[in-house]
C-alpha cells in the first residue's frame, strides 16, 4: 500500500502535467476531497470546464520589476482616485459637503469662507481637487496682489484634524460620508507635501548644477556637446570609445538610446557628424541610461541574437522574453515558461493564456470578445499592417529597422520591393505601379474604412440577431473636429513635401537611372 504522502505527491504531479496553471490551493482541496486519486481530480476539473466553470488558476506573478513609487507617482495615484469626471458628477451627501467645508477651512485658515466655497463649487464639490487648486493658488500668489481677501487672524485649529492625529480620526469615524471626506483631506495633504518636497529637490538640483557649471567654467573644463551644441561641464557629459572620442550631454545620449529602443535596435553608436563608428563603453552607458532603458536594450539584444542564430522551432513566451526549443505546434500546443518570475502556460496558436481543452475560438467567445471589438481590431489591423509600423510621411518604400530583418517592403501592397516596384520612372519604375508618394492620411482613412465595412459585413452574417446600432463606431463632435484639423494639417504638409520632391527629382537623363542617394530628399535618406 502506497504511503499517504507519496499519494499526495503523485496526484499533484499528475494533475499539474495536465493543468500546469491550476491554483495550488484549489488542487490541494480537490485532491483531499477525491482521496488523492488523480484520475478523479482530473475528471472533476474537466467536468467543471464542460459546465462552463473554468478551474481556478495560479495567480500570475507581476512581471514588472518592483520599484518604490516616487512621490510624483503617489500624487498621481491620488489624483486619479479622487479627481475625475465621474466623481465630480456624483451626488454628494450633506454630511460629505459639511465635513469638506470644515476641512477646507482647517487646511487654509487664512482664506475667507466665501472664496473657499466658490472654489469648492468650481471643482464639482470635491474636496481633493479643491484642496490642490487652493494650494497651487496660495503657493504662487504675489503678496502685493493676493488672489483672495485674507483674514487677519486664522481660525482655531481642530486637534483631531492635525497631521499627527488625522489617521486615528479616520479610524474612529463611523459615518461613511464623513470618513470619505477625511480620507480625501489626508491624501490631499500628503500629495501637497510630496509635490513640495520634489519642487524643493528640483530647486536644489538646479542650483547644484549651476554651481557645478560655474566651477567647471572657472577651471576651463567646459566643452560643447556634438549633438545639441550647448556647453556643459565635462563631468556632465559622456563620450564614445573611439581613439579620438566625441562628447555628448546626458540628455542627447538618453534621447538617442530611446530612439534606438523605439526602432528595436540595441547598438548605441556615436552621434558625431564625422562618421565615427564607435559605440559607448558600459561605464559611459550607465551614466545616461535608466534602469528601464537598460532592461529594454538587453531584451532587444537577446531577441536579435536568438533571431540571428536561426534556431529551428524556437518558441517564445508571450508574457516575458523567455525562449526555448519546442516540437511542432501539432505535437504540443502549449508553451510552458520556465522563467521563475513568469512560469505561465500559454497557447502557441493564439499566444494567450492556455485554454486547453477549449479551442482558440471557444476561448475567445468565452472571454467575451464582442462583435464590435472584432470590427475595431480589423480597423486597427488595416492601419498597422502585418509588420507593426505606421508611416507618418515620406515615400512608400519602407525598411524594417529590426536587427536580423531589414526587409524592404511597399507600404501600399506590403510586398518586398525595390524602387522599380513603384511608378517613379526616374528610379526604374513604370506608370501604373504602386505610387512612390501619396497622401498617407487619405490612404489610412480609405483602408480603415474598407476594413471596417468588410468586418461589419462578416460580423452581421455571423451574428444576425445582433443590434446593428451597437456595431457603429461613434465618436464625439470634439474628436471629429480634432481629426478634421489634423487631417487638413497633414494634407498641407504632404502638398508642400510633394512640391519639394518634384523640385528635388527632375526627369532622369538618358544615361540611365540616377544614384538613389543623390536624388532622394534629405529627410528620406
Long-range contacts (C-beta under 8 A, 24 or more apart in sequence): 4-36, 7-36, 8-36, 10-36, 10-38, 11-36, 11-37, 11-38, 11-41, 14-38, 14-42, 15-41, 15-42, 15-45, 18-42, 18-45, 19-45, 19-55, 20-334, 20-336, 20-345, 20-354, 21-57, 21-58, 21-344, 21-345, 21-353, 21-354, 22-55, 22-56, 22-57, 22-58, 23-55, 23-56, 23-57, 23-58, 23-59, 24-58, 25-56, 26-55, 26-56, 46-357, 49-357, 49-358, 52-366, 54-366, 57-353, 60-344, 61-341, 61-342, 61-343, 63-319, 63-320, 63-341, 63-342, 65-291, 65-295, 71-194, 71-195, 71-197, 71-198, 72-194, 72-195, 72-198, 74-190, 74-191, 74-194, 75-191, 75-194, 75-195, 78-128, 78-187, 78-188, 78-190, 78-191, 79-128, 79-132, 79-191, 81-187, 82-126, 82-127, 82-128, 82-129, 82-184, 82-187, 82-188, 83-126, 83-128, 83-129, 83-132, 87-124, 87-126, 88-123, 88-124, 88-125, 88-126, 88-129, 89-124, 92-125, 93-177, 95-175, 95-177, 95-178, 95-181, 96-177, 96-178, 96-180, 96-181, 97-125, 99-177, 99-178, 99-181, 99-182, 100-125, 100-127, 100-130, 100-181, 100-184, 100-185, 102-158, 103-127, 103-161, 103-181, 103-182, 103-185, 104-130, 104-131, 104-134, 105-155, 106-155, 106-157, 106-158, 106-161, 106-185, 107-131, 107-134, 107-135, 107-185, 107-188, 107-189, 108-134, 108-138, 109-151, 109-154, 109-155, 109-157, 110-150, 110-151, 110-154, 111-138, 111-148, 111-150, 111-151, 112-148, 112-149, 112-150, 112-151, 115-148, 115-149, 126-184, 127-181, 127-184, 127-185, 127-188, 128-184, 128-187, 128-188, 131-184, 131-185, 131-188, 131-189, 131-192, 132-188, 132-191, 132-192, 135-188, 135-192, 139-196, 161-185, 163-189, 209-236, 212-236, 223-247, 225-249, 225-252, 226-271, 226-272, 226-273, 227-252, 227-256, 227-271, 228-252, 238-280, 238-284, 238-285, 238-287, 238-288, 239-280, 239-284, 240-269, 240-270, 240-272, 240-276, 240-278, 240-279, 240-280, 240-284, 241-278, 241-279, 241-280, 241-281, 241-284, 242-270, 242-276, 242-277, 242-278, 245-278, 246-270, 246-271, 246-272, 246-274, 246-276, 250-287, 250-288, 253-280, 253-287, 253-288, 254-288, 254-289, 254-290, 254-293, 257-285, 257-288, 257-289, 257-293, 257-297, 258-293, 260-297, 261-293, 261-296, 261-297, 261-300, 263-401, 263-402, 264-300, 264-401, 264-402, 264-403, 265-300, 265-401, 265-402, 265-403, 266-297, 266-298, 266-300, 266-301, 266-304, 266-403, 267-403, 268-297, 300-403, 304-402, 304-403, 304-404, 307-403, 307-404, 307-405, 308-403, 308-404, 315-348, 317-342, 317-344, 317-346, 318-346, 318-351, 318-352, 319-344, 319-346, 320-344, 371-459, 371-462, 371-463, 371-466, 371-470, 371-471, 372-470, 372-471, 372-473, 374-455, 374-458, 374-459, 375-452, 375-455, 375-456, 375-459, 375-471, 375-473, 376-473, 378-451, 378-452, 378-454, 378-455, 379-448, 379-451, 379-452, 379-455, 379-473, 381-451, 382-447, 382-448, 382-450, 382-451, 383-444, 383-447, 383-448, 385-414, 386-414, 387-414, 390-444, 391-440, 392-440, 393-440, 393-490, 393-493, 393-494, 393-497, 394-497, 394-523, 394-524, 395-422, 395-436, 395-437, 395-524, 396-422, 396-434, 396-435, 396-436, 396-437, 396-438, 397-421, 397-422, 397-436, 410-434, 412-438, 412-443, 419-513, 419-516, 424-505, 425-508, 426-505, 426-506, 426-507, 426-508, 426-513, 426-514, 426-519, 427-513, 427-514, 427-516, 427-519, 428-513, 437-497, 437-498, 437-501, 439-490, 439-491, 439-494, 440-490, 440-494, 441-487, 441-490, 441-491, 441-494, 442-491, 445-487
